[in-house]
Amino acid sequence: MSLANWLADHYEEKGPVAWLAFFLEAFAALVLMALMFLTCADVLGRYLFDNAVDGSVELTELAIALIVFAEMPVITWRGTHVIVDILDKWLGKTVVFVLSVVSSLLISASLYFLAARMMTQAERSIRREVVTEYLEMPVGYIVQYIAVMSYATAALMITYGLYRLYREYSR
């Protein structure tokens, strides 16, 4: 079975979005596996050799940032955020729909402006050569990654909101 057929069988998304989702999930899975190996090595090193892995806390923080921001666009497109729907049955279908579209637009705009600010901060960190405290890894590139993934999430959120609007009114 080819990868394209496997994607078609296992992903709801179609076309390039399925490939993007697969790539981001595979990347997050690889980083999570590396984080698992790092944690095992750190724990074994602490208890068996009385010597922890140098910089494991920084590497764990960076890995968590990579995982969270790799999955954020996928979760956004699928609409699998945590949703509190306590008032949905009293507000009515139309009000809930309008609120969901408005929230999609607000979240998208917020993510866009946050990403723009993060990109400015990343450029400044790169220009000033800001590094992590222990391993002295450049911080700016991680912040750029977070900004790019926030831009992608904003774009996917707006397309998801428009898709929901189209889907709802085409019925």
C-alpha positions as CSV (number, residue, x, y, z in Angstrom):
1,M,0.0,0.0,0.0
2,S,1.4,3.4,-1.0
3,L,1.6,6.3,1.4
4,A,-1.0,8.2,-0.6
5,N,-3.5,5.3,-0.3
6,W,-2.7,5.0,3.4
7,L,-3.3,8.8,3.9
8,A,-6.6,8.6,2.0
9,D,-7.7,5.7,4.2
10,H,-6.6,7.2,7.6
11,Y,-7.1,10.9,7.2
12,E,-10.4,12.8,6.8
13,E,-8.6,15.7,5.1
14,K,-8.1,15.6,1.4
15,G,-5.3,16.8,-0.9
16,P,-2.4,19.0,0.5
17,V,-4.1,19.4,3.9
18,A,-3.8,15.7,4.5
19,W,-0.1,15.7,3.6
20,L,0.5,18.7,5.8
21,A,-1.3,17.1,8.7
22,F,0.7,13.9,8.2
23,F,4.0,15.7,8.0
24,L,3.2,17.8,11.1
25,E,2.0,14.7,13.1
26,A,5.0,12.7,12.0
27,F,7.3,15.5,13.1
28,A,5.6,15.8,16.4
29,A,5.8,12.0,16.9
30,L,9.5,12.0,16.1
31,V,10.2,14.8,18.6
32,L,8.0,13.1,21.2
33,M,10.0,9.8,20.7
34,A,13.3,11.8,21.0
35,L,11.9,13.4,24.2
36,M,11.0,9.9,25.5
37,F,14.6,8.7,24.9
38,L,16.0,11.8,26.4
39,T,13.9,11.3,29.6
40,C,14.9,7.7,29.8
41,A,18.5,8.5,29.4
42,D,18.2,11.3,32.0
43,V,16.5,9.1,34.6
44,L,18.9,6.2,34.0
45,G,21.8,8.6,34.2
46,R,20.6,10.1,37.4
47,Y,19.9,6.8,39.2
48,L,22.5,4.5,37.8
49,F,25.5,6.7,37.2
50,D,24.7,9.7,39.5
51,N,25.0,12.0,36.4
52,A,22.1,13.5,34.5
53,V,22.1,14.4,30.9
54,D,23.4,18.0,30.5
55,G,20.8,20.4,29.3
56,S,17.9,18.0,29.6
57,V,15.6,20.6,31.0
58,E,16.3,23.0,28.1
59,L,15.9,20.2,25.5
60,T,12.6,19.2,27.1
61,E,11.3,22.7,27.0
62,L,12.3,23.1,23.3
63,A,10.8,19.7,22.5
64,I,7.5,20.6,24.1
65,A,7.4,23.8,22.1
66,L,8.1,21.9,18.9
67,I,5.3,19.4,19.6
68,V,2.7,21.8,20.7
69,F,3.2,24.2,17.8
70,A,3.4,21.4,15.3
71,E,0.1,20.0,16.3
72,M,-1.7,23.4,16.7
73,P,-2.5,23.8,13.0
74,V,-3.8,20.2,12.7
75,I,-6.0,20.5,15.8
76,T,-7.3,23.8,14.5
77,W,-8.2,22.5,11.1
78,R,-10.0,19.5,12.5
79,G,-11.8,21.7,15.0
80,T,-10.9,19.4,17.9
81,H,-10.3,22.1,20.5
82,V,-11.9,21.9,23.8
83,I,-15.3,23.4,23.5
84,V,-17.7,24.3,26.3
85,D,-21.2,23.9,25.0
86,I,-23.2,24.4,28.2
87,L,-25.5,27.0,26.7
88,D,-25.8,25.6,23.2
89,K,-29.2,24.0,23.7
90,W,-30.7,27.2,25.0
91,L,-29.1,29.6,22.5
92,G,-30.3,27.9,19.4
93,K,-28.5,26.6,16.3
94,T,-28.2,30.0,14.5
95,V,-26.8,31.8,17.5
96,V,-24.3,29.0,18.1
97,F,-23.3,29.0,14.5
98,V,-22.8,32.8,14.4
99,L,-20.7,32.7,17.6
100,S,-18.6,29.9,16.2
101,V,-17.8,31.9,13.0
102,V,-17.1,35.0,15.0
103,S,-14.8,33.1,17.4
104,S,-13.0,31.6,14.4
105,L,-12.4,35.1,13.0
106,L,-11.3,36.5,16.3
107,I,-9.0,33.6,17.0
108,S,-7.5,33.8,13.6
109,A,-6.9,37.6,13.9
110,S,-5.4,37.1,17.4
111,L,-3.1,34.4,16.2
112,Y,-2.0,36.6,13.2
113,F,-1.1,39.6,15.4
114,L,0.6,37.4,18.0
115,A,2.6,35.7,15.2
116,A,3.6,39.1,13.8
117,R,4.8,40.2,17.2
118,M,6.7,36.9,17.8
119,M,8.4,37.3,14.4
120,T,9.6,40.7,15.5
121,Q,10.9,39.2,18.7
122,A,12.6,36.4,16.9
123,E,14.4,38.7,14.5
124,R,15.6,40.8,17.5
125,S,16.8,37.6,19.3
126,I,18.7,36.5,16.2
127,R,20.2,39.9,15.7
128,R,21.3,40.1,19.3
129,E,22.4,36.4,19.3
130,V,20.3,35.5,22.3
131,V,21.0,31.9,23.4
132,T,19.6,29.4,25.9
133,E,21.2,29.5,29.4
134,Y,22.9,26.2,29.6
135,L,23.3,24.7,26.1
136,E,23.7,28.1,24.4
137,M,21.3,27.2,21.6
138,P,20.0,30.2,19.5
139,V,16.5,31.2,20.8
140,G,15.4,33.2,17.8
141,Y,15.0,30.2,15.5
142,I,12.6,28.5,17.9
143,V,10.6,31.7,18.3
144,Q,10.5,32.0,14.4
145,Y,9.2,28.4,14.3
146,I,6.5,29.3,16.8
147,A,5.6,32.4,14.8
148,V,5.4,30.5,11.5
149,M,3.2,27.8,13.0
150,S,1.0,30.5,14.5
151,Y,0.7,32.1,11.1
152,A,-0.2,28.7,9.7
153,T,-2.8,28.1,12.5
154,A,-4.3,31.6,11.8
155,A,-4.6,30.8,8.1
156,L,-6.1,27.3,8.8
157,M,-8.5,28.8,11.4
158,I,-9.8,31.4,8.9
159,T,-10.2,28.7,6.2
160,Y,-11.9,26.4,8.7
161,G,-14.2,29.2,9.7
162,L,-15.1,30.0,6.1
163,Y,-15.5,26.2,5.4
164,R,-17.9,25.9,8.2
165,L,-19.8,28.9,7.0
166,Y,-20.0,27.5,3.5
167,R,-21.0,24.1,4.7
168,E,-23.7,25.4,7.0
169,Y,-25.3,27.7,4.4
170,S,-25.1,25.2,1.6
171,R,-27.4,22.7,3.3
